[in-house]
């Protein structure tokens, strides 16, 4: 009985400590204190290298720190344990894609088939997986036709997104419209995203077309003012002030 009580006390204590330590590490991560979060999650990993949540967070932190090769290594560990997990396939393929962007063109081309494979696998494993379809739509849009790029395929994934999440579909179509330099269509797509979702991202995408592509600072200001009414974001106030200065200079 004494041995059982001893085991229960310390095993329970370990679990509680582990949960508490994870919660604290997660809090640091969500506060974007990545160096401190890395230290905390690394300690947890030393205690239990099979905890998939810890492994995933270490990959996420590496990604936030732009160390995509390290992120890939952590996500690969997840895939070795759960090869048919859509989310893990997406994260591995996505990290590989970001890593490839920093490589030489020759090396990036050598990774292209694997990037497509993991992203497509994620989309196939989960027919409602939004992130993988976003990534595939962007990938096929940006790739040159000679290495498999296709606006038609890009649009098809954007259409799938429209069915799953209209706001994401409109954002994906807006991205393609911008890439094709059809800014009238891009404005229409992003406006639909604003009407459908109304997130800060949708407003910023719309404002960016006016500001960066059309140099229409007045309309960009109007969009950000509408966003400010809904979101009360401090950065919006600064951005609006900056645009007003640009507008005065351009007049």
Buried (B, 14 or more C-beta within 10 A) or exposed (E): EEEEEEEEEEEEEEEEEBEEBBEBBBEBBEEEEBEBBBEBBEEBBEEEEEBEEBBBBBBBBBBBEEBBEBBBBBBBBBBEEEEEBBBBBBBBBBBBBBBBEEBEEEEBEEBBEBBBEBBBBBBEBBEEBBBBBBBBBBBBBEBEEEEEBEEEBBBBBBBBBBEEBBBBBBBBBBBBBBBEEEBEBBBBBBBBBBEBBBBBBBBBBBBBBBBEEBEBBEBBBBBBBBBBEEBEBEEBEEBBEBBEEBBEEEE
